[in-house]
Amino acid sequence: MNTRNKMYTSNSKVRKWLLENNYKYIYLYPHLRFMKDYNFEKKGFDGHCWKEGERFITFFQVKSNEKPSKQTLMDYKEIEMKYFCKCLWFTVVDRKGVEVYGL
């Protein structure tokens, strides 16, 4: 499977997970040649969404090859505390499905 198909498959699985968990207005940033993520506080995010009934926006990162390090999760927590938002990290593995960090 080439990288474009892998990205499309993992984004589709994450979109399905977000819809099942009442997230609305899901926006995945375009993956261009030289701009792959939206950089916010020196961290890259693949998209943002809004959960119905909550007062803050959720930024998320989708990966298919690695789990987040503890330092990355701590950096996400600092962003959450500073800007009153929520940050999620999705790891999509074919045999395991979608793993979510940061809930």
TAFENPE-V174107 format. One record per pair of residues at least 6 apart in sequence whose ideal C-beta (glycine too) atoms are under 8 Angstrom apart, sorted by sequence separation. I is the first residue (numbers start at 1). J is the second residue. D is the distance in whole Angstrom. If there is no record, write none. Layout:
{{I:J:D} {I:J:D}}
This chain:
{{38:44:7} {39:45:8} {79:85:7} {80:86:6} {92:98:6} {93:99:7} {19:26:7} {37:44:3} {38:45:5} {50:57:6} {51:58:6} {61:68:8} {80:87:6} {91:98:8} {92:99:8} {1:9:8} {18:26:5} {29:37:7} {36:44:7} {37:45:6} {38:46:8} {49:57:8} {50:58:7} {68:76:8} {79:87:6} {90:98:6} {91:99:4} {29:38:5} {37:46:6} {38:47:8} {48:57:6} {49:58:5} {90:99:7} {38:48:8} {48:58:6} {77:87:8} {90:100:6} {91:101:7} {15:26:6} {48:59:5} {49:60:7} {76:87:4} {89:100:7} {90:101:8} {47:59:8} {48:60:7} {88:100:6} {89:101:4} {15:28:7} {47:60:6} {76:89:7} {88:101:7} {89:102:5} {45:59:4} {46:60:6} {88:102:5} {45:60:6} {46:61:5} {47:62:8} {87:102:5} {88:103:7} {29:45:7} {45:61:5} {46:62:5} {73:89:7} {86:102:7} {11:28:6} {29:46:6} {44:61:7} {72:89:7} {28:46:6} {29:47:6} {43:61:8} {28:47:4} {40:59:7} {27:47:5} {59:79:8} {26:47:7} {27:48:6} {38:59:8} {68:89:5} {27:49:7} {26:49:4} {68:91:8} {7:31:7} {25:49:6} {37:61:8} {67:91:5} {24:49:7} {25:50:5} {66:91:7} {23:49:4} {24:50:6} {59:85:6} {61:87:8} {63:89:7} {76:102:6} {23:50:7} {24:51:7} {58:85:7} {59:86:7} {60:87:7} {61:88:7} {63:90:7} {64:91:7} {23:51:5} {24:52:5} {56:84:5} {57:85:5} {58:86:4} {59:87:5} {60:88:4} {61:89:5} {62:90:5} {63:91:5} {64:92:5} {73:101:6} {22:51:6} {23:52:8} {43:72:8} {56:85:5} {57:86:7} {58:87:7} {59:88:7} {60:89:7} {61:90:7} {63:92:7} {64:93:7} {73:102:6} {21:51:8} {22:52:5} {56:86:6} {58:88:6} {60:90:6} {62:92:7} {18:49:6} {22:53:8} {43:75:6} {54:86:8} {67:99:7} {43:76:7} {68:101:5} {41:75:8} {67:101:7} {11:46:8} {23:58:7} {43:79:7} {41:78:8} {41:79:5} {40:79:7} {41:82:8} {18:60:8} {41:83:8} {45:87:8} {43:87:8} {14:60:7} {14:62:5} {11:62:6} {10:62:6} {10:63:8} {10:64:5} {7:64:8} {6:64:6} {17:90:7} {14:90:5} {14:92:7} {13:92:5} {10:90:8} {17:98:5} {10:92:4} {9:92:8} {17:100:7} {13:97:7} {14:98:6} {13:98:5}}
